[in-house]
């Protein structure tokens, strides 16, 4: 490229200033009651002075607007007139104006870009103060804050620069536990919007129930199933051993109970919204379960899931045999299935999201680009990339940068 040829913006280095560092600029700040025409009016006023726009920021909170415009200084001798005219216009609009002289563009953002999502129910001033202080302690700077949702939880997103994502995630995980809020930290960049496969556990994640317990209730062996589960939790049995032991207790149960169990399954609040929204955005969605295909196949059909895999209860002559058939879906199996689904979907593993609640989900959560512990046991919360501890599955959307307003707008349009 010759010196006389302009550099195309797409070829410009990241954070290259749009104006030279020594060019005088003015920061024009307008604030007051919001109404239609404020932004147009300010820039119409500035247009009379042939200034170039370097940057704009605008936010409206509870009917009050703050509008900031960074512009080049007007030709010599006109800066004072510009100031007087802007103040006069602001006064006519019953607004306040502040104009600050400076040099060049905004200070370049530091290296290391992360997006920090904070969920609270409620979100207290104390918790925000603690999270913000932790960001500062890691060397990070908060560049922008944006509210993603006001219900069923309050969710805000911080754009942070100046510190590495992993360091920030570690620091904020500790602070989040102290404050009782959920915090997710992901690297900023195009890949966040490119996460095109979400895979969930089923029991106590997609649904509120444990399917084996529903079957056990019909077989009258809930206590015995609970004993086996407790032994597994104590480490006396691995998952496969406990699965076989619990399923054996169902021997002789009439196959008609499958339809009854399907009708008893309760979706987790927000599950339909999560899946519907992801599908509208072009995501593919799947489930993996240590439960049974007799339930997951029904969920796949009802919810329009792209992938589903679980263990299969063997049925012979209309009775459960007390055995399972096919590949066992255990902790390692869930991670294998995540990879298999990703390959089938044509999605790199780094662009997948996995959601689960138990130790059986850990390999899958760690293999995914983003592993979300949903109302999980402490060991799972500590090992996952992030944790959600509110009982609404659709809050996972906020971790992907999707706001409640966007969800509601899509629902209203029936998109």
HELIX and SHEET records of a PDB file:
HELIX    1   1 UNK A    9  UNK A   11  5                                   3    
HELIX    2   2 UNK A   38  UNK A   47  1                                  10    
HELIX    3   3 UNK A   79  UNK A   92  1                                  14    
HELIX    4   4 UNK A  125  UNK A  137  1                                  13    
HELIX    5   5 UNK A  165  UNK A  179  1                                  15    
HELIX    6   6 UNK A  190  UNK A  192  5                                   3    
HELIX    7   7 UNK A  211  UNK A  219  1                                   9    
HELIX    8   8 UNK A  222  UNK A  233  1                                  12    
HELIX    9   9 UNK A  239  UNK A  248  1                                  10    
HELIX   10  10 UNK A  257  UNK A  264  1                                   8    
HELIX   11  11 UNK A  271  UNK A  280  1                                  10    
HELIX   12  12 UNK A  293  UNK A  303  1                                  11    
HELIX   13  13 UNK A  331  UNK A  345  1                                  15    
HELIX   14  14 UNK A  349  UNK A  351  5                                   3    
HELIX   15  15 UNK A  359  UNK A  361  5                                   3    
HELIX   16  16 UNK A  362  UNK A  367  1                                   6    
HELIX   17  17 UNK A  378  UNK A  383  1                                   6    
HELIX   18  18 UNK A  393  UNK A  395  5                                   3    
HELIX   19  19 UNK A  396  UNK A  399  1                                   4    
HELIX   20  20 UNK A  404  UNK A  413  1                                  10    
SHEET    1   A 4 UNK A  53  UNK A  61  0                                        
SHEET    2   A 4 UNK A  64  UNK A  72 -1                                        
SHEET    3   A 4 UNK A  24  UNK A  33 -1                                        
SHEET    4   A 4 UNK A  96  UNK A 103 -1                                        
SHEET    1   B 4 UNK A 141  UNK A 149  0                                        
SHEET    2   B 4 UNK A 154  UNK A 161 -1                                        
SHEET    3   B 4 UNK A 113  UNK A 120 -1                                        
SHEET    4   B 4 UNK A 182  UNK A 187 -1                                        
SHEET    1   C 7 UNK A 319  UNK A 325  0                                        
SHEET    2   C 7 UNK A 307  UNK A 316 -1                                        
SHEET    3   C 7 UNK A 284  UNK A 292  1                                        
SHEET    4   C 7 UNK A 197  UNK A 200  1                                        
SHEET    5   C 7 UNK A 352  UNK A 356  1                                        
SHEET    6   C 7 UNK A 370  UNK A 374  1                                        
SHEET    7   C 7 UNK A 386  UNK A 388  1                                        
END                                                                             
